[in-house]
Amino acid sequence: MVAASGSTSISGTGGASGSTAGSGGDFTGEAGEAGAPAEVPGMLLNPDFELGSGTDVQSWTSTGDVAAATIVYQQAEHGFGRLGHWLMAGAYKVSTSQVVQPLPDGNYTFKIWVEHSLVLNEEYIFARGYSHAQPAAQMKLDTTGANDLTYTQIVIEHIPVTSGKCEVGIYTDGGTDSKANWSLIDNAEFTLEPPATSQAAY
């Protein structure tokens, strides 16, 4: 399948700090006090959903109708595996998420690719548990920008992490259609944004 070139995104608030940390790449930060190495942010595990079988989605946790969240080795956006939210038996509501930690304070971005049926009741990606001062704070973005023909990247930017961790994931309400209430999910990323740079006025 060819991934869509566009993306749907939402931005939060808060100052950025630190350097970019990829979901599977190297991290290079500035040295800490007295030349100590910079803290390396925790990484999103199994981001491409290549590990697991059936409802055993390794490193991710599903809640709700957990039988509706499965690893499938076909129709992936990238690689071989992907996550599917779908239940032949009828309506379902399921959330699949992962807590990433430890995380230095800073702004983060969560991205994930989605292709879904147009008859879902609701679907959104989310980030929560990131605020030390407001534990119930949550950022979410619905996936209505996606369609049933090709994958679309859905993006939440500027997640202001101050709690040392962040739970990221996707929630799907499949409604009552037992045959066409599907969602294909793949290729997640959770990255530390580079620090904001101020431009001098001339």
C-alpha positions in Angstrom: 0.0 0.0 0.0 1.2 3.5 -0.7 1.1 5.8 2.2 -0.6 9.2 1.9 1.8 12.1 1.7 -0.3 14.4 3.8 -0.9 14.3 7.5 -3.4 15.6 10.1 -2.0 17.2 13.2 -2.7 19.0 16.4 -0.4 21.1 18.5 -0.3 21.7 22.2 1.5 24.3 24.3 4.6 24.5 26.3 8.3 25.2 25.7 10.5 22.7 24.0 13.8 21.4 25.4 16.3 18.8 24.5 17.2 17.2 21.2 15.4 14.9 18.8 15.0 11.3 19.9 13.7 8.9 17.3 11.5 5.8 18.0 14.4 3.6 16.9 17.3 5.8 16.1 20.3 7.3 17.8 20.0 10.1 20.3 22.6 12.8 20.7 22.0 15.5 23.3 23.9 18.2 25.0 26.1 17.2 27.9 24.7 17.8 31.4 26.4 19.5 34.3 30.1 18.8 34.6 30.1 17.1 31.3 27.7 14.3 32.3 25.9 12.7 29.4 22.5 13.9 28.5 19.5 11.8 29.6 18.3 9.5 26.8 14.5 9.5 26.5 12.7 6.2 26.8 11.7 4.7 23.4 8.5 3.5 21.9 8.7 -0.3 21.7 7.4 -2.3 18.8 6.4 0.9 16.9 5.8 -0.9 13.6 3.7 -3.7 15.2 6.0 -6.4 13.8 6.1 -8.3 17.1 3.2 -10.3 18.4 0.4 -12.6 17.3 -3.3 -12.4 17.6 -4.3 -10.3 20.6 -0.7 -10.4 21.9 0.4 -7.0 20.8 3.9 -7.0 22.3 4.8 -3.9 24.3 1.3 -2.4 23.8 -1.7 -2.8 26.1 -5.3 -3.0 25.0 -8.3 -2.2 27.1 -12.1 -2.5 26.5 -13.0 -5.2 23.9 -9.5 -6.6 23.7 -10.4 -9.3 21.2 -10.8 -6.4 18.7 -7.1 -5.4 18.8 -4.9 -7.9 16.9 -1.6 -8.1 15.1 -2.1 -8.9 11.4 0.7 -9.7 8.9 -0.9 -8.2 5.8 -1.9 -4.7 4.5 0.8 -3.0 6.5 1.8 0.6 5.8 5.4 -0.3 6.3 7.1 -3.7 6.8 4.9 -6.8 7.4 2.9 -6.4 10.6 0.3 -3.9 11.6 -2.3 -3.4 14.3 -6.0 -4.0 13.5 -9.1 -2.8 15.3 -12.0 -4.9 14.2 -14.4 -7.4 15.6 -16.5 -9.7 13.3 -19.0 -10.5 16.1 -20.4 -7.0 16.4 -19.8 -3.6 18.0 -16.6 -2.9 19.9 -14.8 -0.2 21.8 -11.0 -0.7 22.2 -8.0 1.3 23.1 -4.4 0.2 22.4 -1.6 2.2 24.1 1.9 2.2 25.5 3.5 4.2 28.3 6.9 5.6 27.3 9.4 6.3 30.0 11.6 7.7 31.4 11.3 11.0 29.6 13.2 14.3 30.3 11.0 17.4 30.3 10.2 18.8 26.9 7.8 18.8 24.0 7.2 15.6 22.2 5.4 14.5 19.0 3.3 11.4 18.5 2.6 10.1 15.0 0.8 7.1 13.7 -0.5 5.9 10.3 -4.2 5.0 10.0 -6.5 3.6 7.3 -10.1 3.0 8.3 -13.6 2.3 7.3 -15.9 5.3 7.0 -18.6 3.8 9.2 -16.7 4.0 12.6 -18.6 5.8 15.4 -15.4 7.4 16.6 -11.6 7.1 16.5 -8.8 9.2 17.8 -5.2 9.1 18.8 -4.2 10.4 22.3 -1.4 11.4 24.7 -2.0 11.5 28.4 -0.3 11.1 31.7 2.4 13.6 30.6 1.7 16.5 33.1 3.0 16.5 36.6 0.8 19.4 37.6 -2.4 18.0 35.9 -2.3 14.2 35.9 -5.7 14.0 34.1 -4.6 16.2 31.2 -5.0 14.6 27.8 -4.4 15.6 24.2 -6.3 13.8 21.4 -7.0 14.1 17.7 -9.7 12.3 15.8 -8.7 10.3 12.7 -11.4 11.7 10.4 -8.6 12.9 8.1 -8.0 9.2 7.2 -10.0 7.2 4.7 -10.6 3.6 3.5 -8.3 3.7 0.5 -4.8 4.5 1.8 -2.9 5.2 5.0 -2.9 8.8 6.4 -0.5 10.0 9.1 -2.2 11.5 12.2 0.0 13.7 14.3 -0.2 15.3 17.8 2.6 17.8 18.3 4.0 19.8 21.3 3.0 17.3 24.0 4.4 19.1 27.1 5.9 16.3 29.2 6.7 17.1 32.8 5.9 13.9 34.6 8.7 11.7 33.3 6.4 9.6 31.2 3.6 9.7 28.5 1.0 7.2 27.5 0.2 7.3 23.7 -2.2 5.2 21.8 -5.4 5.0 19.7 -9.0 4.5 20.6 -11.6 3.0 18.2 -15.4 2.8 18.6 -16.5 0.4 15.9 -20.2 1.1 16.2 -22.7 -1.6 15.3 -21.6 -2.7 11.8 -20.1 -6.2 12.3 -18.5 -6.4 8.8 -17.2 -2.9 7.9 -16.1 -1.4 11.2 -12.4 -1.9 10.7 -9.2 0.2 11.2 -5.7 -0.5 10.1 -2.9 1.0 12.3 0.8 1.1 11.7 4.2 2.8 12.0 3.9 4.8 15.3 6.6 7.3 16.3 7.1 9.2 19.6 9.9 11.8 19.4 11.4 14.6 21.5 11.2 17.8 19.6 14.3 20.0 19.2 14.5 23.1 21.4 12.8 26.2 20.1 15.2 28.8 18.7 14.5 32.5 18.9 15.3 34.7 15.9 16.9 38.0 16.5 14.9 41.0 15.2 16.7 43.3 12.8 
